[in-house]
Amino acid sequence: MTAALEVLAAPPVAALQDAGRQGARAFGVSRGGAADPRALTEAAALLSQPLGAALELAGPGARFRARGRMRVALTGAPMGAAIDGRPVRWMASHLMEDGAVLSLGAAGPGVYGYLSVGGGFDVPPVLNSLSVNTLAGIGAAALAGDLLPLGPDPGLEDAGFALPVEDRFSGGVIRVLDGPQTALFDPATRERFYGSDFTADPRSNRQGVRLARPGAPFQAAGQLSILSESIVPGDIQMTGDGTPYVLMPDCQTTGGYPRIGTVHPDDLARVAQAAPGLVLRFRQVDRDEALAAFARAREAEARLRSARFPLIRDPADVKDLLSYQLISGATTGRDAI
Protein backbone atom coordinates (compact mmCIF):
# COMPACT_ATOMS: atom_id res chain seq x y z
CA MET A 1 0.00 0.00 0.00
CA THR A 2 1.27 3.47 -0.89
CA ALA A 3 1.65 5.60 2.20
CA ALA A 4 -0.03 9.00 2.42
CA LEU A 5 -0.29 11.86 4.88
CA GLU A 6 -3.86 12.84 5.71
CA VAL A 7 -4.46 16.46 6.70
CA LEU A 8 -6.85 16.52 9.66
CA ALA A 9 -6.47 20.23 10.44
CA ALA A 10 -4.40 22.92 8.74
CA PRO A 11 -2.98 26.18 10.15
CA PRO A 12 -3.29 29.51 8.27
CA VAL A 13 -0.15 28.69 6.24
CA ALA A 14 0.28 25.07 5.13
CA ALA A 15 1.74 24.48 1.68
CA LEU A 16 4.38 22.37 -0.03
CA GLN A 17 7.65 24.20 -0.63
CA ASP A 18 10.95 22.99 -2.03
CA ALA A 19 14.15 24.77 -3.09
CA GLY A 20 12.16 26.92 -5.49
CA ARG A 21 11.22 27.25 -9.13
CA GLN A 22 14.38 27.86 -11.13
CA GLY A 23 14.41 29.37 -14.62
CA ALA A 24 10.87 30.75 -14.66
CA ARG A 25 11.54 34.39 -13.75
CA ALA A 26 11.75 35.35 -17.42
CA PHE A 27 8.07 34.42 -17.65
CA GLY A 28 7.13 36.54 -14.63
CA VAL A 29 6.93 33.58 -12.23
CA SER A 30 8.68 34.15 -8.90
CA ARG A 31 11.18 31.66 -7.54
CA GLY A 32 9.06 30.76 -4.53
CA GLY A 33 10.31 27.89 -2.39
CA ALA A 34 10.83 27.55 1.33
CA ALA A 35 11.15 30.76 3.34
CA ASP A 36 13.77 28.90 5.39
CA PRO A 37 15.74 26.72 2.95
CA ARG A 38 18.06 25.54 5.71
CA ALA A 39 15.11 23.60 7.15
CA LEU A 40 14.96 21.50 3.97
CA THR A 41 18.67 20.72 4.24
CA GLU A 42 18.22 19.69 7.87
CA ALA A 43 15.35 17.38 6.91
CA ALA A 44 17.39 15.74 4.16
CA ALA A 45 20.18 15.08 6.68
CA LEU A 46 17.80 13.66 9.29
CA LEU A 47 16.14 11.34 6.75
CA SER A 48 19.35 10.52 4.81
CA GLN A 49 17.73 11.33 1.49
CA PRO A 50 18.09 13.95 -1.26
CA LEU A 51 16.82 17.49 -0.78
CA GLY A 52 13.07 17.57 -1.34
CA ALA A 53 9.84 19.35 -0.53
CA ALA A 54 8.30 19.89 2.89
CA LEU A 55 5.04 21.21 4.22
CA GLU A 56 5.76 24.78 5.33
CA LEU A 57 3.59 25.60 8.34
CA ALA A 58 2.85 28.85 10.14
CA GLY A 59 0.31 29.09 12.94
CA PRO A 60 -1.00 26.56 15.45
CA GLY A 61 -3.43 23.69 15.08
CA ALA A 62 -1.87 21.43 12.44
CA ARG A 63 -2.84 17.75 12.72
CA PHE A 64 -1.95 14.88 10.40
CA ARG A 65 -2.73 11.15 10.30
CA ALA A 66 -0.36 8.56 8.88
CA ARG A 67 -1.93 6.35 6.24
CA GLY A 68 0.63 3.56 6.32
CA ARG A 69 3.96 3.52 8.18
CA MET A 70 6.16 6.53 7.47
CA ARG A 71 9.06 8.62 8.70
CA VAL A 72 8.67 12.31 9.40
CA ALA A 73 11.26 15.00 10.09
CA LEU A 74 10.42 18.20 11.98
CA THR A 75 12.65 21.18 11.22
CA GLY A 76 12.61 24.97 11.06
CA ALA A 77 11.02 27.06 13.81
CA PRO A 78 10.41 24.80 16.83
CA MET A 79 6.76 23.86 17.39
CA GLY A 80 5.24 21.82 20.16
CA ALA A 81 4.87 18.35 18.63
CA ALA A 82 3.20 15.13 19.76
CA ILE A 83 2.49 11.77 18.15
CA ASP A 84 -0.67 10.16 19.54
CA GLY A 85 -0.46 12.58 22.45
CA ARG A 86 3.15 11.72 23.32
CA PRO A 87 5.50 14.73 23.07
CA VAL A 88 8.30 14.25 20.55
CA ARG A 89 11.48 16.17 19.93
CA TRP A 90 11.77 18.94 17.35
CA MET A 91 14.71 18.98 14.90
CA ALA A 92 14.44 15.20 14.76
CA SER A 93 13.04 12.32 12.70
CA HIS A 94 10.36 9.95 13.99
CA LEU A 95 8.62 6.78 12.82
CA MET A 96 4.82 7.01 12.61
CA GLU A 97 2.81 3.81 12.58
CA ASP A 98 -0.29 3.43 10.42
CA GLY A 99 -3.08 5.54 11.93
CA ALA A 100 -0.81 7.58 14.20
CA VAL A 101 -1.70 11.27 14.57
CA LEU A 102 0.89 14.05 14.62
CA SER A 103 -0.21 17.27 16.33
CA LEU A 104 1.72 20.55 16.07
CA GLY A 105 1.37 23.74 18.08
CA ALA A 106 2.47 27.30 17.36
CA ALA A 107 6.06 28.17 16.55
CA GLY A 108 8.02 29.78 19.31
CA PRO A 109 10.43 31.25 18.59
CA GLY A 110 10.26 31.72 14.85
CA VAL A 111 7.52 31.72 12.23
CA TYR A 112 7.82 28.76 9.83
CA GLY A 113 8.06 25.11 10.82
CA TYR A 114 8.56 22.30 8.31
CA LEU A 115 7.22 18.76 8.06
CA SER A 116 9.16 16.47 5.73
CA VAL A 117 8.54 12.79 5.00
CA GLY A 118 10.66 9.79 4.11
CA GLY A 119 10.42 9.16 0.37
CA GLY A 120 9.19 12.69 -0.27
CA PHE A 121 5.77 13.88 -1.39
CA ASP A 122 4.68 12.16 -4.59
CA VAL A 123 2.80 14.98 -6.30
CA PRO A 124 3.31 16.23 -9.89
CA PRO A 125 5.68 19.20 -10.27
CA VAL A 126 4.71 22.42 -12.00
CA LEU A 127 7.53 24.14 -13.89
CA ASN A 128 9.99 21.69 -12.33
CA SER A 129 9.00 22.46 -8.74
CA LEU A 130 6.55 21.31 -6.08
CA SER A 131 6.42 24.77 -4.52
CA VAL A 132 2.97 26.24 -4.07
CA ASN A 133 2.47 29.86 -5.12
CA THR A 134 -1.17 30.78 -4.63
CA LEU A 135 -0.61 34.33 -5.92
CA ALA A 136 0.52 32.87 -9.25
CA GLY A 137 -2.20 30.23 -9.22
CA ILE A 138 0.30 27.39 -8.87
CA GLY A 139 -0.84 24.65 -6.52
CA ALA A 140 -2.97 25.13 -3.45
CA ALA A 141 -2.57 25.34 0.30
CA ALA A 142 -3.15 22.11 2.23
CA LEU A 143 -6.65 21.88 3.71
CA ALA A 144 -8.37 19.52 6.10
CA GLY A 145 -9.34 16.37 4.23
CA ASP A 146 -6.44 16.46 1.78
CA LEU A 147 -4.49 13.25 1.26
CA LEU A 148 -0.84 13.79 0.27
CA PRO A 149 0.73 10.67 -1.29
CA LEU A 150 4.31 9.72 -0.41
CA GLY A 151 7.00 8.23 -2.60
CA PRO A 152 8.68 4.88 -1.78
CA ASP A 153 10.93 5.14 1.27
CA PRO A 154 13.87 2.71 1.18
CA GLY A 155 15.05 3.96 4.59
CA LEU A 156 11.79 3.39 6.45
CA GLU A 157 13.47 2.02 9.57
CA ASP A 158 16.14 4.75 9.62
CA ALA A 159 14.33 7.04 12.08
CA GLY A 160 14.90 8.39 15.55
CA PHE A 161 17.70 10.86 14.85
CA ALA A 162 18.21 14.47 15.90
CA LEU A 163 20.35 17.47 14.98
CA PRO A 164 21.61 20.34 17.13
CA VAL A 165 19.24 23.33 16.87
CA GLU A 166 20.75 26.27 15.00
CA ASP A 167 19.42 29.59 16.30
CA ARG A 168 18.11 31.58 13.36
CA PHE A 169 14.84 32.48 15.08
CA SER A 170 15.85 35.34 17.40
CA GLY A 171 16.55 38.15 14.94
CA GLY A 172 19.96 39.79 15.26
CA VAL A 173 22.40 41.18 12.71
CA ILE A 174 21.70 40.68 9.00
CA ARG A 175 24.46 41.02 6.40
CA VAL A 176 23.69 43.21 3.37
CA LEU A 177 25.52 43.69 0.08
CA ASP A 178 25.38 46.88 -1.98
CA GLY A 179 23.22 46.84 -5.08
CA PRO A 180 22.90 48.87 -8.27
CA GLN A 181 20.81 51.56 -6.51
CA THR A 182 22.69 51.82 -3.22
CA ALA A 183 24.42 55.01 -4.37
CA LEU A 184 21.05 56.74 -4.82
CA PHE A 185 20.82 56.90 -1.01
CA ASP A 186 23.06 59.64 0.36
CA PRO A 187 25.72 58.72 2.96
CA ALA A 188 23.67 60.10 5.85
CA THR A 189 20.64 58.00 4.89
CA ARG A 190 22.75 54.85 4.53
CA GLU A 191 24.38 55.50 7.89
CA ARG A 192 20.96 55.98 9.51
CA PHE A 193 19.70 52.74 7.96
CA TYR A 194 22.66 50.68 9.17
CA GLY A 195 22.55 52.34 12.59
CA SER A 196 18.85 51.65 13.21
CA ASP A 197 17.03 48.91 15.10
CA PHE A 198 14.08 47.55 13.12
CA THR A 199 11.29 45.23 14.19
CA ALA A 200 9.49 42.73 12.01
CA ASP A 201 6.03 44.12 11.36
CA PRO A 202 2.92 41.89 11.64
CA ARG A 203 2.03 43.01 8.10
CA SER A 204 4.60 40.62 6.63
CA ASN A 205 4.18 37.53 4.50
CA ARG A 206 5.92 35.36 1.92
CA GLN A 207 6.15 38.35 -0.45
CA GLY A 208 8.00 40.62 1.93
CA VAL A 209 8.90 41.39 5.55
CA ARG A 210 7.97 44.94 6.50
CA LEU A 211 10.54 46.64 8.71
CA ALA A 212 9.16 49.03 11.32
CA ARG A 213 11.00 51.77 13.21
CA PRO A 214 10.22 55.26 14.53
CA GLY A 215 11.72 58.26 12.79
CA ALA A 216 12.08 59.72 9.32
CA PRO A 217 11.52 57.58 6.22
CA PHE A 218 14.34 56.47 3.91
CA GLN A 219 14.34 58.36 0.62
CA ALA A 220 16.56 57.96 -2.45
CA ALA A 221 17.54 60.61 -4.97
CA GLY A 222 15.40 60.52 -8.11
CA GLN A 223 13.36 57.61 -6.81
CA LEU A 224 10.28 58.63 -8.81
CA SER A 225 12.16 58.24 -12.09
CA ILE A 226 13.52 54.72 -11.47
CA LEU A 227 12.49 52.32 -14.22
CA SER A 228 11.14 48.90 -13.30
CA GLU A 229 13.78 46.20 -13.49
CA SER A 230 14.48 42.69 -12.27
CA ILE A 231 14.34 42.19 -8.49
CA VAL A 232 15.16 39.14 -6.38
CA PRO A 233 14.39 37.76 -2.91
CA GLY A 234 16.57 39.53 -0.37
CA ASP A 235 16.38 42.95 -2.02
CA ILE A 236 15.57 45.70 0.50
CA GLN A 237 13.06 47.98 -1.22
CA MET A 238 11.91 51.37 0.02
CA THR A 239 8.26 51.95 -0.80
CA GLY A 240 6.91 55.34 -1.82
CA ASP A 241 6.50 56.39 1.82
CA GLY A 242 10.09 55.36 2.64
CA THR A 243 9.26 52.12 4.48
CA PRO A 244 11.78 49.29 3.96
CA TYR A 245 10.66 45.80 2.94
CA VAL A 246 12.91 42.75 2.64
CA LEU A 247 11.60 40.80 -0.35
CA MET A 248 10.77 37.14 0.28
CA PRO A 249 10.51 34.07 -2.01
CA ASP A 250 7.08 34.95 -3.45
CA CYS A 251 8.04 38.53 -4.35
CA GLN A 252 7.26 39.88 -7.80
CA THR A 253 9.92 39.56 -10.49
CA THR A 254 10.20 43.27 -11.40
CA GLY A 255 9.87 46.50 -9.47
CA GLY A 256 10.66 50.20 -9.55
CA TYR A 257 11.15 51.05 -5.90
CA PRO A 258 14.73 51.97 -4.90
CA ARG A 259 16.74 49.24 -3.16
CA ILE A 260 19.35 50.13 -0.59
CA GLY A 261 20.96 46.68 -0.79
CA THR A 262 20.37 42.93 -0.81
CA VAL A 263 20.37 40.56 2.16
CA HIS A 264 23.03 37.84 2.08
CA PRO A 265 21.25 34.62 0.98
CA ASP A 266 22.27 32.79 4.15
CA ASP A 267 20.68 35.49 6.34
CA LEU A 268 17.38 35.66 4.48
CA ALA A 269 15.93 32.81 6.56
CA ARG A 270 16.75 34.77 9.73
CA VAL A 271 14.61 37.64 8.38
CA ALA A 272 11.78 35.29 7.38
CA GLN A 273 11.83 33.61 10.79
CA ALA A 274 11.69 36.92 12.69
CA ALA A 275 8.39 36.98 14.57
CA PRO A 276 6.56 40.33 14.84
CA GLY A 277 8.35 42.64 17.26
CA LEU A 278 11.69 40.90 17.00
CA VAL A 279 14.65 43.27 16.50
CA LEU A 280 16.72 43.16 13.31
CA ARG A 281 19.86 45.18 12.55
CA PHE A 282 21.71 45.36 9.26
CA ARG A 283 25.45 45.33 8.55
CA GLN A 284 27.08 46.23 5.25
CA VAL A 285 29.51 43.61 3.89
CA ASP A 286 31.63 43.56 0.76
CA ARG A 287 31.72 40.90 -1.95
CA ASP A 288 34.75 39.06 -0.55
CA GLU A 289 33.25 38.72 2.93
CA ALA A 290 29.92 37.62 1.46
CA LEU A 291 31.51 34.94 -0.73
CA ALA A 292 33.62 33.60 2.14
CA ALA A 293 30.52 33.37 4.35
CA PHE A 294 28.62 31.62 1.55
CA ALA A 295 31.39 29.02 1.18
CA ARG A 296 31.44 28.37 4.95
CA ALA A 297 27.68 27.85 4.95
CA ARG A 298 27.86 25.28 2.17
CA GLU A 299 30.63 23.44 4.04
CA ALA A 300 28.48 23.40 7.18
CA GLU A 301 25.54 21.98 5.21
CA ALA A 302 27.77 19.23 3.81
CA ARG A 303 28.60 18.18 7.38
CA LEU A 304 24.98 18.06 8.57
CA ARG A 305 24.39 14.40 7.80
CA SER A 306 27.38 13.34 9.91
CA ALA A 307 26.19 15.63 12.73
CA ARG A 308 22.93 13.80 13.35
CA PHE A 309 22.77 11.63 16.45
CA PRO A 310 20.34 8.92 17.66
CA LEU A 311 17.62 9.89 20.09
CA ILE A 312 18.14 6.57 21.89
CA ARG A 313 21.76 5.46 22.24
CA ASP A 314 23.04 1.90 22.43
CA PRO A 315 24.89 1.53 25.79
CA ALA A 316 27.76 -0.11 23.89
CA ASP A 317 28.29 3.21 22.09
CA VAL A 318 28.42 5.31 25.29
CA LYS A 319 32.13 5.68 26.06
CA ASP A 320 31.57 7.19 29.53
CA LEU A 321 28.78 4.80 30.57
CA LEU A 322 30.19 4.27 34.08
CA SER A 323 29.93 7.99 34.81
CA TYR A 324 26.12 7.80 34.66
CA GLN A 325 23.95 6.90 37.66
CA LEU A 326 21.97 4.09 36.08
CA ILE A 327 20.27 2.94 39.30
CA SER A 328 18.70 5.30 41.81
CA GLY A 329 17.33 4.52 45.24
CA ALA A 330 20.04 1.90 46.00
CA THR A 331 19.91 0.48 49.50
CA THR A 332 21.84 -1.94 51.73
CA GLY A 333 18.61 -3.77 52.37
CA ARG A 334 18.51 -3.09 56.10
CA ASP A 335 16.00 -0.27 55.76
CA ALA A 336 13.66 -2.64 53.92
CA ILE A 337 13.41 -5.03 56.91
N, C-alpha and C positions, 0 to 999 in steps of 0.2 A: 504494500500500500504506500502511495506517495504521501509523505508527511506534508502538513499545512499548518499555518498559524491562523487561528480564528480570532478575529477582533471582537471582544465582548463589549468594550467601552473604549472610546478614543478621546484624548485630550484635545484642546483647541488646535494644536499643531501636531499632526501625525501623518507623515508622508515619507515615501521611499526617497533616499538621496544616496548618490554614489560620488565618485570623484568629479563629476560634472560632465557637461556636454561639450566636447571639444570640436572645434572646426565649424560651428554653426553661427558664430557671431556675424559673419558676412551676410547672413540672411536675417539679421535682426533678432536672433534667438540668444538670450543670455546663457552664460555658462552654467548657472545653477549649481547643483551639488551641495554637499554637506556644508553647513555653516562652520562646523568644526571638523575639518578633514583629519586631524590627528586622531579623532575618535574611531575613524574607519581603520586606520593603521593599527591602533591598539586592538581592535576586534580581530583583525586578520592575524595578529600575533597570538592572541588568546586561543583562537580556533585553529591555528596552524593551517591556514588556507590563503589563497590569493585575495588581494584587496577586492571588496565587493560593495554591495549596497546595504544600507541599514535603514530601519525606521527611525527617522528623526522625530523626537517627541519634545513638546514644550507644554507645560501645564500638568496638573494632577489628574488622576482618575483613569489612567490607562490600565486595561485588563485584557489578557490574552489567554486562550486555551490551546494547548498542544493537541493537534490531531495527528497522532503517531508520536513515536519517540523522537526527540530532537535535542540538539545543543543550542544554547543561547549564550550570547556575550553581551554584557552591559557595560557601556563605556560613555565617555563624555561627562556632562555635569551630573554629579552624584544624585540619585533619586532613592528614596526609600523603596526597597524591593522585597517581595516575598513570593515564594512558590508554595501554593496550597496553604497559605497562612504562615509559613515558616520563613523568617527573615533570611535573606541571602546577601552575600557580599556584592558590592558594586565593584567595577573594574575587574570583573572575573567572568569565567565561563561556567555554565551549569548544565547538567543533564535534566531534561524535563520528560517525564514519562507520559504516555498517552493519556489525555484527559486532564493533565495537570494545568493549574491556572496560575499565571504570573500576574501579580498586581504591582503597579508602580505609583509612587506618590509624586509630589512636586519636587523640582530640582532645588537644591540648596546646598552650597552656592551654585551659581551658574544659571543657564537658561535652557540649553539643549542637551537632552540625554539621547542615547542611541541604543537600539536593540538590533543586534545582528544575529544571524542563525547559521548553523553548520550547513554547508552545501549551498548557501545563498538563496535568495528569493528567485524563483523560477517564473518570472514574468517577462513578456516581450519588451525589448528595448525600443525606444523612440529616438531616432537620430543618434544611435549608438550609445544611449545612456538610459538608465532606469530612473533618473532623477525626475521628480514631479515638479512642474512649474505651472501652477494653476493660473497665473496671470497670462501665460502664453497658451493656455488651453492644452497643456501636455500632462497627461495623467490626472490623477485625482487624489485628494487626501483620503487616508484610511478612515472608514466609518464602521460603527458597530454593525456586525453581521457579515463583514467582508471576510473572505477566506483567501489567505495568501499562500500559494503553493511554494514548496521548497524544492531545491534541487537535490540530487543524491549526495549523501554525506559519507564519504569513505572513512572519516575519522570520528564516527558516532560516539565511540567510547572514550575519546580523548577530551574529557571535560574535567572541570574541577581545578582550574588554574586561575591565578591572579597576577596582576601587574601592580607595581608601585603607582600611586596616584600622583600625576603631574599637576601642579597647581597652575591652571590657566583660567581660573574662575573668580579671581579676586581683584580684577582690574590691574592697576599698576602702570608701568612705563611702556609706551608703545613706540617702536622705532619707525621713522618716516623717512623716505627718500624724496629728494626734490623731483619735480616734474616739469613739463614744458611751460607751465604757467606760474611756477613759483615766483619768478622775478616780477610778476605783475603786482605782488604784494610788497609794499615798501618795507624796509628793514625794521621799522618800529612795529608794524603789524605782525611781521613774522616773529619778532621777539616776544610780543604779547601773546601770540598763539602758543609758542613753545614754553612760555612761562606760566600758563594758566592751568588750573585744575578744572576738568570737565566731569560731568556726570552723565551716565547713560540715561537718556530720556525714555519714559514709558512709551512714547510715540515712535517706537523703533520696530523694525520687522526684518524680513529676509531681503528686502530691497536696500535698506540703509539703517544705520544706527545714528539717531539724532543726538548731538552733543550739546548739553545745556551748561550755561555758566552765566553769572551776572556780568553786567558791563556792556561796553560798546560792541557793536557787531564788527565782523571782519570784512572789509571791503578791498577790492582789487582795482587797480587803475584800468580804465577802459572796459570794465566788465560787461557793459551793455552791448559792446560791439564784438564780443567773442563769438566766433562761428561754432556751430555744433561739430563735434568731432568724436572719435572713438574714446570711450571710457571703459574702465575695468574695475572689478571688485578691489577694494582697498583705496581707491581714489578718495581724497577728502575734498568734497565739493562745498562751496559756500553758496547758499541759496540767495535769492534776490534780497532778502532781509538780513543777509550776513550771518546766517546760522550754519555751522558746519555739520555735514553729514558724512559718515564713513560708509561708502558704498559696499553692499553685501552681495552674495552670489546671485541673487535674482534681480540685480540692478539692470536698468536699460543699457543698451549697447552704445548709444550716443548721447551727448549732452553738451550744453553750452554754458553751464555755470563754471566760474573759475575754480581751479583746484590748487590748493596750497602745497600739496604733496601726495604721496601714495604710501599707505601702510605696508611695511615689510610683510611678505606673504605668511611668514611663520608667526606673526603677531596678530593676524586678522582674526583668528579664532578667539584670542583673548578679548578682542573688541566685541565679537558676536556673543561671547559668553558673559559679558558684563551685564548683570541684572540692573534694573532701574535704580538710580541713586548711587551706584558704585563709581568711584573716582578713577578717571583715566588721565594720564599725562602723556605728552608726546615729546620725543627726542629725535632731533635731526641726525641722520647718519649718512655717510658717503657710500659710494658704490662698492669700494673695497671692503668696508666693514660689513655691508649688507651681504655681499657674496660669501664672505668668510662665515657669517652666521648661518647662511643658507646651507653651506656645505656641512657645518657641524650638525645641523638639524637632520640632514639626510643620514649622516653617520649614526646619530642616535636612533633614528627609526630602524636602521638596519640591525641594530643590536636589540630591538624590542623582543623579538621572539626568544632570544636566549635569556632575557630578563624575567620571563614568566616563571612562576613558582607554584607548586601544588598547594591547594588549600588544606589538604590532609597529607602529612608527611609520613613516609615509612620510617619507623624507628631505626632501621638499619642505616638510613641516610642521615641521621642526626648525629653529627660528630661529637657534640657535647651533651649527649643524652644523660650522663650521670650527674650533670649539674642541675637537672630538673627535679623538682619534688613530685614524683609520680604517685606517691601514696600519702594521703593526709589522714590525720586522726590516728596515727600509729600509737599503740599502747603496749605496755609490758604484760598486760593481761590481769594484773592484780586488781585494777579498778573495775574490772568486769565481774569480779567474784561477788 
